[in-house]
Amino acid sequence: METTHFTTDNWSQRGEIALDALWGILLGSLALLSCAFLASRVSSTAADLTREVNGRLAAAKGIAVVTASLFSLDRNRHVSAAQITSGSSPRLPNGLRHPLATISSPSGPHPQSDILTLIDLDNRYRGSITTATVSEASIDATVCGLTSRITRGLFKSYLVFTIEGARQIIGDVIPITSTCARLTGTSISGVISAEASIPSRPLIFVPIEREYSIFVDRAATLRLASHTGATILENQPISWNITRMTLQEDHHSHGVRIFKLTVWPTGGREISHFIIPPLTERKVWNEVLP
């Protein structure tokens, strides 16, 4: 029977082989851990970069939407200025509750964000009120001098101007001729006026094309809400990935109005933009809304 003799050299060689194998396993594990760590860092960096890019794109769209809305100020300078309301206390400048204050869901205004409210008029149908019967908040009037024949049911509400100020009317307009129409309806309180009663004989008539607010909701979404008085007609998302926005208006002595808009996108620092509404009649909504 063959006998195997183990010498000191044999044990030394076996120990070296085992140690080399152990080091190989250890180095291989370290390499795998390093690769996994680098892959995680690359994935995390890519995700952060994507989040930042999406946030900046959302901020750019938000700036475009607010800029487009402020372009309408010159067309509607006889109604009211841009109304800026804090989301923490959503009240109109006239003291009434803002229509958005009724929204308790996540689609309601963020308390640390501002609300921009505006009125767009359709001056194609501006006319003079030739006769009017007024009783408290109700009105029955004849409007003439229209440059275009007005279509019945085209508008949700109308504006009439008195010496004391403007009133918002909901009701019906029936064309009589190509240049005249009959207005019947009721005055309501809201963005235009805190008072519903008509104080004196109305003089000027013009339809309200759009009454709306732009704001950031509690779910980091920029929204546009259309409303008439206290009734919200729609509340549609415009852009995601915006946590809040603030808007400040600065009146200069020469009549120049400058707005500073600051937008906080998700995954990035705030972006500020200055807006000087130009004298423009340009229709720009279709360029920025989805």
SEMI-199180 format. One record per residue (C-alpha): residue number from 1; chain; x, y, z. Coordinates in nm, 3 decimals, m for minus. Layout:
! residues N
<tikol = NUM	tiza = A	east = X	north = Y	up = Z> .
...
//
This chain:
! residues 290
<tikol = 1	tiza = A	east = 0.000	north = 0.000	up = 0.000> .
<tikol = 2	tiza = A	east = 0.136	north = 0.338	up = m0.110> .
<tikol = 3	tiza = A	east = 0.203	north = 0.584	up = 0.171> .
<tikol = 4	tiza = A	east = 0.187	north = 0.965	up = 0.116> .
<tikol = 5	tiza = A	east = 0.423	north = 1.175	up = 0.324> .
<tikol = 6	tiza = A	east = 0.327	north = 1.542	up = 0.395> .
<tikol = 7	tiza = A	east = 0.619	north = 1.768	up = 0.448> .
<tikol = 8	tiza = A	east = 0.635	north = 2.123	up = 0.565> .
<tikol = 9	tiza = A	east = 0.670	north = 2.239	up = 0.202> .
<tikol = 10	tiza = A	east = 0.348	north = 2.062	up = 0.106> .
<tikol = 11	tiza = A	east = 0.150	north = 2.239	up = 0.379> .
<tikol = 12	tiza = A	east = 0.309	north = 2.572	up = 0.287> .
<tikol = 13	tiza = A	east = 0.212	north = 2.534	up = m0.078> .
<tikol = 14	tiza = A	east = m0.146	north = 2.440	up = 0.012> .
<tikol = 15	tiza = A	east = m0.171	north = 2.740	up = 0.246> .
<tikol = 16	tiza = A	east = m0.051	north = 2.976	up = m0.026> .
<tikol = 17	tiza = A	east = m0.302	north = 2.835	up = m0.273> .
<tikol = 18	tiza = A	east = m0.588	north = 2.875	up = m0.022> .
<tikol = 19	tiza = A	east = m0.478	north = 3.229	up = 0.062> .
<tikol = 20	tiza = A	east = m0.462	north = 3.320	up = m0.308> .
<tikol = 21	tiza = A	east = m0.810	north = 3.179	up = m0.361> .
<tikol = 22	tiza = A	east = m0.939	north = 3.375	up = m0.062> .
<tikol = 23	tiza = A	east = m0.786	north = 3.697	up = m0.194> .
<tikol = 24	tiza = A	east = m0.936	north = 3.624	up = m0.536> .
<tikol = 25	tiza = A	east = m1.281	north = 3.579	up = m0.387> .
<tikol = 26	tiza = A	east = m1.240	north = 3.895	up = m0.178> .
<tikol = 27	tiza = A	east = m1.121	north = 4.105	up = m0.473> .
<tikol = 28	tiza = A	east = m1.398	north = 3.967	up = m0.693> .
<tikol = 29	tiza = A	east = m1.656	north = 4.056	up = m0.429> .
<tikol = 30	tiza = A	east = m1.513	north = 4.406	up = m0.397> .
<tikol = 31	tiza = A	east = m1.524	north = 4.445	up = m0.776> .
<tikol = 32	tiza = A	east = m1.887	north = 4.334	up = m0.787> .
<tikol = 33	tiza = A	east = m1.977	north = 4.567	up = m0.500> .
<tikol = 34	tiza = A	east = m1.798	north = 4.855	up = m0.675> .
<tikol = 35	tiza = A	east = m1.982	north = 4.787	up = m0.999> .
<tikol = 36	tiza = A	east = m2.315	north = 4.771	up = m0.818> .
<tikol = 37	tiza = A	east = m2.236	north = 5.094	up = m0.631> .
<tikol = 38	tiza = A	east = m2.133	north = 5.274	up = m0.952> .
<tikol = 39	tiza = A	east = m2.442	north = 5.145	up = m1.134> .
<tikol = 40	tiza = A	east = m2.659	north = 5.269	up = m0.846> .
<tikol = 41	tiza = A	east = m2.487	north = 5.610	up = m0.851> .
<tikol = 42	tiza = A	east = m2.527	north = 5.637	up = m1.230> .
<tikol = 43	tiza = A	east = m2.892	north = 5.537	up = m1.206> .
<tikol = 44	tiza = A	east = m2.950	north = 5.784	up = m0.921> .
<tikol = 45	tiza = A	east = m2.769	north = 6.061	up = m1.110> .
<tikol = 46	tiza = A	east = m2.970	north = 5.991	up = m1.425> .
<tikol = 47	tiza = A	east = m3.295	north = 5.997	up = m1.226> .
<tikol = 48	tiza = A	east = m3.198	north = 6.327	up = m1.059> .
<tikol = 49	tiza = A	east = m3.102	north = 6.476	up = m1.396> .
<tikol = 50	tiza = A	east = m3.431	north = 6.363	up = m1.552> .
<tikol = 51	tiza = A	east = m3.625	north = 6.511	up = m1.260> .
<tikol = 52	tiza = A	east = m3.440	north = 6.842	up = m1.292> .
<tikol = 53	tiza = A	east = m3.491	north = 6.861	up = m1.670> .
<tikol = 54	tiza = A	east = m3.863	north = 6.782	up = m1.634> .
<tikol = 55	tiza = A	east = m3.891	north = 7.046	up = m1.363> .
<tikol = 56	tiza = A	east = m3.726	north = 7.310	up = m1.579> .
<tikol = 57	tiza = A	east = m3.947	north = 7.225	up = m1.875> .
<tikol = 58	tiza = A	east = m4.251	north = 7.253	up = m1.650> .
<tikol = 59	tiza = A	east = m4.128	north = 7.590	up = m1.519> .
<tikol = 60	tiza = A	east = m4.077	north = 7.716	up = m1.875> .
<tikol = 61	tiza = A	east = m4.432	north = 7.617	up = m1.967> .
<tikol = 62	tiza = A	east = m4.567	north = 7.782	up = m1.653> .
<tikol = 63	tiza = A	east = m4.384	north = 8.104	up = m1.735> .
<tikol = 64	tiza = A	east = m4.524	north = 8.094	up = m2.091> .
<tikol = 65	tiza = A	east = m4.880	north = 8.045	up = m1.964> .
<tikol = 66	tiza = A	east = m4.862	north = 8.332	up = m1.714> .
<tikol = 67	tiza = A	east = m4.696	north = 8.559	up = m1.971> .
<tikol = 68	tiza = A	east = m4.967	north = 8.481	up = m2.226> .
<tikol = 69	tiza = A	east = m5.240	north = 8.562	up = m1.975> .
<tikol = 70	tiza = A	east = m5.081	north = 8.893	up = m1.879> .
<tikol = 71	tiza = A	east = m5.072	north = 8.995	up = m2.246> .
<tikol = 72	tiza = A	east = m5.448	north = 9.041	up = m2.222> .
<tikol = 73	tiza = A	east = m5.421	north = 9.325	up = m1.970> .
<tikol = 74	tiza = A	east = m5.408	north = 9.599	up = m2.233> .
<tikol = 75	tiza = A	east = m5.720	north = 9.468	up = m2.409> .
<tikol = 76	tiza = A	east = m5.909	north = 9.461	up = m2.081> .
<tikol = 77	tiza = A	east = m5.766	north = 9.765	up = m1.902> .
<tikol = 78	tiza = A	east = m6.115	north = 9.910	up = m1.845> .
<tikol = 79	tiza = A	east = m6.224	north = 9.611	up = m1.633> .
<tikol = 80	tiza = A	east = m5.965	north = 9.539	up = m1.368> .
<tikol = 81	tiza = A	east = m5.597	north = 9.478	up = m1.323> .
<tikol = 82	tiza = A	east = m5.451	north = 9.135	up = m1.272> .
<tikol = 83	tiza = A	east = m5.579	north = 9.015	up = m0.936> .
<tikol = 84	tiza = A	east = m5.309	north = 8.838	up = m0.734> .
<tikol = 85	tiza = A	east = m5.433	north = 8.643	up = m0.434> .
<tikol = 86	tiza = A	east = m5.244	north = 8.438	up = m0.177> .
<tikol = 87	tiza = A	east = m5.335	north = 8.070	up = m0.163> .
<tikol = 88	tiza = A	east = m5.320	north = 8.084	up = 0.216> .
<tikol = 89	tiza = A	east = m5.606	north = 8.335	up = 0.225> .
<tikol = 90	tiza = A	east = m5.795	north = 8.304	up = m0.105> .
<tikol = 91	tiza = A	east = m5.999	north = 8.623	up = m0.106> .
<tikol = 92	tiza = A	east = m6.054	north = 8.863	up = m0.393> .
<tikol = 93	tiza = A	east = m5.934	north = 9.224	up = m0.362> .
<tikol = 94	tiza = A	east = m6.300	north = 9.329	up = m0.313> .
<tikol = 95	tiza = A	east = m6.319	north = 9.114	up = 0.002> .
<tikol = 96	tiza = A	east = m6.525	north = 8.824	up = m0.133> .
<tikol = 97	tiza = A	east = m6.407	north = 8.463	up = m0.108> .
<tikol = 98	tiza = A	east = m6.218	north = 8.352	up = m0.415> .
<tikol = 99	tiza = A	east = m6.407	north = 8.085	up = m0.615> .
<tikol = 100	tiza = A	east = m6.112	north = 7.846	up = m0.567> .
<tikol = 101	tiza = A	east = m6.154	north = 7.866	up = m0.188> .
<tikol = 102	tiza = A	east = m6.435	north = 7.611	up = m0.220> .
<tikol = 103	tiza = A	east = m6.197	north = 7.337	up = m0.346> .
<tikol = 104	tiza = A	east = m6.086	north = 7.113	up = m0.056> .
<tikol = 105	tiza = A	east = m5.933	north = 6.836	up = m0.270> .
<tikol = 106	tiza = A	east = m5.564	north = 6.819	up = m0.376> .
<tikol = 107	tiza = A	east = m5.663	north = 7.011	up = m0.692> .
<tikol = 108	tiza = A	east = m5.721	north = 7.320	up = m0.476> .
<tikol = 109	tiza = A	east = m5.468	north = 7.605	up = m0.443> .
<tikol = 110	tiza = A	east = m5.143	north = 7.547	up = m0.254> .
<tikol = 111	tiza = A	east = m5.134	north = 7.767	up = 0.058> .
<tikol = 112	tiza = A	east = m4.779	north = 7.889	up = m0.017> .
<tikol = 113	tiza = A	east = m4.855	north = 7.975	up = m0.379> .
<tikol = 114	tiza = A	east = m5.025	north = 8.274	up = m0.541> .
<tikol = 115	tiza = A	east = m5.339	north = 8.277	up = m0.756> .
<tikol = 116	tiza = A	east = m5.354	north = 8.493	up = m1.070> .
<tikol = 117	tiza = A	east = m5.710	north = 8.588	up = m1.172> .
<tikol = 118	tiza = A	east = m5.801	north = 8.773	up = m1.493> .
<tikol = 119	tiza = A	east = m6.094	north = 8.864	up = m1.716> .
<tikol = 120	tiza = A	east = m6.083	north = 8.851	up = m2.097> .
<tikol = 121	tiza = A	east = m6.342	north = 9.048	up = m2.293> .
<tikol = 122	tiza = A	east = m6.459	north = 8.999	up = m2.650> .
<tikol = 123	tiza = A	east = m6.449	north = 9.352	up = m2.783> .
<tikol = 124	tiza = A	east = m6.597	north = 9.244	up = m3.118> .
<tikol = 125	tiza = A	east = m6.937	north = 9.270	up = m2.951> .
<tikol = 126	tiza = A	east = m6.889	north = 9.590	up = m2.753> .
<tikol = 127	tiza = A	east = m7.192	north = 9.815	up = m2.784> .
<tikol = 128	tiza = A	east = m7.389	north = 10.101	up = m2.629> .
<tikol = 129	tiza = A	east = m7.697	north = 10.039	up = m2.416> .
<tikol = 130	tiza = A	east = m7.971	north = 10.251	up = m2.571> .
<tikol = 131	tiza = A	east = m8.259	north = 10.156	up = m2.337> .
<tikol = 132	tiza = A	east = m8.260	north = 9.972	up = m2.004> .
<tikol = 133	tiza = A	east = m8.504	north = 9.869	up = m1.734> .
<tikol = 134	tiza = A	east = m8.326	north = 9.797	up = m1.406> .
<tikol = 135	tiza = A	east = m8.471	north = 9.661	up = m1.080> .
<tikol = 136	tiza = A	east = m8.217	north = 9.583	up = m0.807> .
<tikol = 137	tiza = A	east = m8.001	north = 9.316	up = m0.977> .
<tikol = 138	tiza = A	east = m8.222	north = 9.239	up = m1.280> .
<tikol = 139	tiza = A	east = m8.183	north = 9.407	up = m1.617> .
<tikol = 140	tiza = A	east = m8.368	north = 9.420	up = m1.951> .
<tikol = 141	tiza = A	east = m8.177	north = 9.628	up = m2.203> .
<tikol = 142	tiza = A	east = m8.129	north = 9.697	up = m2.572> .
<tikol = 143	tiza = A	east = m7.772	north = 9.708	up = m2.701> .
<tikol = 144	tiza = A	east = m7.677	north = 9.868	up = m3.033> .
<tikol = 145	tiza = A	east = m7.361	north = 9.960	up = m3.218> .
<tikol = 146	tiza = A	east = m7.228	north = 9.604	up = m3.236> .
<tikol = 147	tiza = A	east = m6.969	north = 9.553	up = m3.510> .
<tikol = 148	tiza = A	east = m7.069	north = 9.186	up = m3.548> .
<tikol = 149	tiza = A	east = m7.395	north = 8.997	up = m3.508> .
<tikol = 150	tiza = A	east = m7.379	north = 8.828	up = m3.168> .
<tikol = 151	tiza = A	east = m7.464	north = 8.457	up = m3.142> .
<tikol = 152	tiza = A	east = m7.716	north = 8.354	up = m2.878> .
<tikol = 153	tiza = A	east = m7.567	north = 8.135	up = m2.603> .
<tikol = 154	tiza = A	east = m7.207	north = 8.202	up = m2.710> .
<tikol = 155	tiza = A	east = m7.101	north = 8.354	up = m2.377> .
<tikol = 156	tiza = A	east = m7.146	north = 8.256	up = m2.012> .
<tikol = 157	tiza = A	east = m7.174	north = 8.612	up = m1.882> .
<tikol = 158	tiza = A	east = m7.159	north = 8.976	up = m1.984> .
<tikol = 159	tiza = A	east = m7.027	north = 9.305	up = m1.852> .
<tikol = 160	tiza = A	east = m7.220	north = 9.630	up = m1.825> .
<tikol = 161	tiza = A	east = m7.061	north = 9.959	up = m1.724> .
<tikol = 162	tiza = A	east = m7.234	north = 10.221	up = m1.514> .
<tikol = 163	tiza = A	east = m7.098	north = 10.551	up = m1.387> .
<tikol = 164	tiza = A	east = m7.030	north = 10.385	up = m1.051> .
<tikol = 165	tiza = A	east = m6.851	north = 10.084	up = m1.198> .
<tikol = 166	tiza = A	east = m6.891	north = 9.753	up = m1.379> .
<tikol = 167	tiza = A	east = m7.137	north = 9.470	up = m1.308> .
<tikol = 168	tiza = A	east = m7.133	north = 9.110	up = m1.427> .
<tikol = 169	tiza = A	east = m7.456	north = 8.980	up = m1.584> .
<tikol = 170	tiza = A	east = m7.563	north = 8.620	up = m1.637> .
<tikol = 171	tiza = A	east = m7.859	north = 8.579	up = m1.869> .
<tikol = 172	tiza = A	east = m7.955	north = 8.573	up = m2.234> .
<tikol = 173	tiza = A	east = m7.866	north = 8.784	up = m2.537> .
<tikol = 174	tiza = A	east = m8.097	north = 8.766	up = m2.839> .
<tikol = 175	tiza = A	east = m7.989	north = 8.934	up = m3.164> .
<tikol = 176	tiza = A	east = m8.245	north = 9.181	up = m3.300> .
<tikol = 177	tiza = A	east = m8.053	north = 9.301	up = m3.605> .
<tikol = 178	tiza = A	east = m7.693	north = 9.264	up = m3.721> .
<tikol = 179	tiza = A	east = m7.593	north = 9.555	up = m3.496> .
<tikol = 180	tiza = A	east = m7.844	north = 9.536	up = m3.208> .
<tikol = 181	tiza = A	east = m7.940	north = 9.277	up = m2.945> .
<tikol = 182	tiza = A	east = m8.157	north = 9.239	up = m2.636> .
<tikol = 183	tiza = A	east = m7.997	north = 9.159	up = m2.299> .
<tikol = 184	tiza = A	east = m8.200	north = 9.008	up = m2.014> .
<tikol = 185	tiza = A	east = m8.045	north = 8.875	up = m1.698> .
<tikol = 186	tiza = A	east = m7.929	north = 8.920	up = m1.341> .
<tikol = 187	tiza = A	east = m7.623	north = 9.088	up = m1.194> .
<tikol = 188	tiza = A	east = m7.401	north = 8.871	up = m0.973> .
<tikol = 189	tiza = A	east = m7.123	north = 8.942	up = m0.725> .
<tikol = 190	tiza = A	east = m6.779	north = 8.799	up = m0.786> .
<tikol = 191	tiza = A	east = m6.448	north = 8.893	up = m0.944> .
<tikol = 192	tiza = A	east = m6.593	north = 9.209	up = m1.107> .
<tikol = 193	tiza = A	east = m6.779	north = 9.353	up = m0.810> .
<tikol = 194	tiza = A	east = m6.869	north = 9.264	up = m0.453> .
<tikol = 195	tiza = A	east = m7.213	north = 9.418	up = m0.507> .
<tikol = 196	tiza = A	east = m7.480	north = 9.252	up = m0.720> .
<tikol = 197	tiza = A	east = m7.728	north = 9.542	up = m0.741> .
<tikol = 198	tiza = A	east = m7.703	north = 9.772	up = m1.043> .
<tikol = 199	tiza = A	east = m7.663	north = 10.125	up = m0.902> .
<tikol = 200	tiza = A	east = m7.763	north = 10.329	up = m1.210> .
<tikol = 201	tiza = A	east = m7.847	north = 10.306	up = m1.578> .
<tikol = 202	tiza = A	east = m7.590	north = 10.091	up = m1.764> .
<tikol = 203	tiza = A	east = m7.411	north = 10.260	up = m2.052> .
<tikol = 204	tiza = A	east = m7.174	north = 10.009	up = m2.217> .
<tikol = 205	tiza = A	east = m7.209	north = 9.637	up = m2.289> .
<tikol = 206	tiza = A	east = m6.936	north = 9.382	up = m2.369> .
<tikol = 207	tiza = A	east = m6.934	north = 8.998	up = m2.340> .
<tikol = 208	tiza = A	east = m6.690	north = 8.823	up = m2.108> .
<tikol = 209	tiza = A	east = m6.492	north = 8.576	up = m2.316> .
<tikol = 210	tiza = A	east = m6.308	north = 8.414	up = m2.026> .
<tikol = 211	tiza = A	east = m6.294	north = 8.453	up = m1.647> .
<tikol = 212	tiza = A	east = m6.018	north = 8.236	up = m1.509> .
<tikol = 213	tiza = A	east = m5.745	north = 8.176	up = m1.253> .
<tikol = 214	tiza = A	east = m5.398	north = 8.025	up = m1.287> .
<tikol = 215	tiza = A	east = m5.253	north = 7.856	up = m0.978> .
<tikol = 216	tiza = A	east = m5.047	north = 7.567	up = m0.842> .
<tikol = 217	tiza = A	east = m5.244	north = 7.303	up = m0.654> .
<tikol = 218	tiza = A	east = m5.148	north = 7.092	up = m0.352> .
<tikol = 219	tiza = A	east = m5.028	north = 6.808	up = m0.579> .
<tikol = 220	tiza = A	east = m4.755	north = 7.012	up = m0.756> .
<tikol = 221	tiza = A	east = m4.965	north = 7.075	up = m1.068> .
<tikol = 222	tiza = A	east = m5.012	north = 7.406	up = m1.249> .
<tikol = 223	tiza = A	east = m5.382	north = 7.452	up = m1.324> .
<tikol = 224	tiza = A	east = m5.624	north = 7.680	up = m1.507> .
<tikol = 225	tiza = A	east = m5.971	north = 7.714	up = m1.358> .
<tikol = 226	tiza = A	east = m6.255	north = 7.890	up = m1.541> .
<tikol = 227	tiza = A	east = m6.530	north = 8.035	up = m1.324> .
<tikol = 228	tiza = A	east = m6.831	north = 8.265	up = m1.330> .
<tikol = 229	tiza = A	east = m6.904	north = 8.433	up = m1.002> .
<tikol = 230	tiza = A	east = m6.863	north = 8.164	up = m0.736> .
<tikol = 231	tiza = A	east = m6.926	north = 7.877	up = m0.982> .
<tikol = 232	tiza = A	east = m6.623	north = 7.683	up = m1.112> .
<tikol = 233	tiza = A	east = m6.680	north = 7.571	up = m1.471> .
<tikol = 234	tiza = A	east = m6.358	north = 7.375	up = m1.522> .
<tikol = 235	tiza = A	east = m6.030	north = 7.306	up = m1.343> .
<tikol = 236	tiza = A	east = m5.782	north = 7.158	up = m1.586> .
<tikol = 237	tiza = A	east = m5.412	north = 7.073	up = m1.538> .
<tikol = 238	tiza = A	east = m5.164	north = 7.260	up = m1.755> .
<tikol = 239	tiza = A	east = m4.828	north = 7.130	up = m1.636> .
<tikol = 240	tiza = A	east = m4.692	north = 6.896	up = m1.370> .
<tikol = 241	tiza = A	east = m4.373	north = 6.914	up = m1.158> .
<tikol = 242	tiza = A	east = m4.429	north = 7.267	up = m1.020> .
<tikol = 243	tiza = A	east = m4.450	north = 7.288	up = m0.642> .
<tikol = 244	tiza = A	east = m4.552	north = 7.656	up = m0.613> .
<tikol = 245	tiza = A	east = m4.533	north = 7.999	up = m0.774> .
<tikol = 246	tiza = A	east = m4.542	north = 8.360	up = m0.656> .
<tikol = 247	tiza = A	east = m4.625	north = 8.674	up = m0.855> .
<tikol = 248	tiza = A	east = m4.548	north = 9.033	up = m0.761> .
<tikol = 249	tiza = A	east = m4.664	north = 9.343	up = m0.950> .
<tikol = 250	tiza = A	east = m4.464	north = 9.666	up = m0.949> .
<tikol = 251	tiza = A	east = m4.624	north = 9.993	up = m1.066> .
<tikol = 252	tiza = A	east = m4.382	north = 10.251	up = m1.202> .
<tikol = 253	tiza = A	east = m4.443	north = 10.625	up = m1.219> .
<tikol = 254	tiza = A	east = m4.451	north = 10.622	up = m1.601> .
<tikol = 255	tiza = A	east = m4.734	north = 10.369	up = m1.609> .
<tikol = 256	tiza = A	east = m4.512	north = 10.071	up = m1.687> .
<tikol = 257	tiza = A	east = m4.627	north = 9.754	up = m1.514> .
<tikol = 258	tiza = A	east = m4.367	north = 9.492	up = m1.431> .
<tikol = 259	tiza = A	east = m4.447	north = 9.148	up = m1.291> .
<tikol = 260	tiza = A	east = m4.194	north = 8.925	up = m1.119> .
<tikol = 261	tiza = A	east = m4.288	north = 8.559	up = m1.149> .
<tikol = 262	tiza = A	east = m4.103	north = 8.299	up = m0.943> .
<tikol = 263	tiza = A	east = m4.161	north = 7.929	up = m1.007> .
<tikol = 264	tiza = A	east = m4.038	north = 7.640	up = m0.792> .
<tikol = 265	tiza = A	east = m4.000	north = 7.324	up = m1.006> .
<tikol = 266	tiza = A	east = m3.957	north = 6.981	up = m0.851> .
<tikol = 267	tiza = A	east = m3.597	north = 6.866	up = m0.838> .
<tikol = 268	tiza = A	east = m3.443	north = 7.211	up = m0.887> .
<tikol = 269	tiza = A	east = m3.400	north = 7.565	up = m0.760> .
<tikol = 270	tiza = A	east = m3.655	north = 7.840	up = m0.810> .
<tikol = 271	tiza = A	east = m3.662	north = 8.029	up = m1.141> .
<tikol = 272	tiza = A	east = m3.753	north = 8.400	up = m1.156> .
<tikol = 273	tiza = A	east = m3.881	north = 8.577	up = m1.466> .
<tikol = 274	tiza = A	east = m3.978	north = 8.940	up = m1.526> .
<tikol = 275	tiza = A	east = m4.282	north = 9.014	up = m1.743> .
<tikol = 276	tiza = A	east = m4.367	north = 9.351	up = m1.897> .
<tikol = 277	tiza = A	east = m4.708	north = 9.316	up = m2.066> .
<tikol = 278	tiza = A	east = m4.679	north = 9.471	up = m2.414> .
<tikol = 279	tiza = A	east = m4.947	north = 9.657	up = m2.601> .
<tikol = 280	tiza = A	east = m5.070	north = 9.358	up = m2.797> .
<tikol = 281	tiza = A	east = m5.382	north = 9.212	up = m2.950> .
<tikol = 282	tiza = A	east = m5.213	north = 8.878	up = m3.015> .
<tikol = 283	tiza = A	east = m5.400	north = 8.555	up = m2.946> .
<tikol = 284	tiza = A	east = m5.142	north = 8.331	up = m2.782> .
<tikol = 285	tiza = A	east = m5.343	north = 8.075	up = m2.582> .
<tikol = 286	tiza = A	east = m5.320	north = 7.805	up = m2.849> .
<tikol = 287	tiza = A	east = m4.941	north = 7.835	up = m2.843> .
<tikol = 288	tiza = A	east = m4.898	north = 7.741	up = m2.478> .
<tikol = 289	tiza = A	east = m5.202	north = 7.539	up = m2.368> .
<tikol = 290	tiza = A	east = m5.223	north = 7.165	up = m2.444> .
//
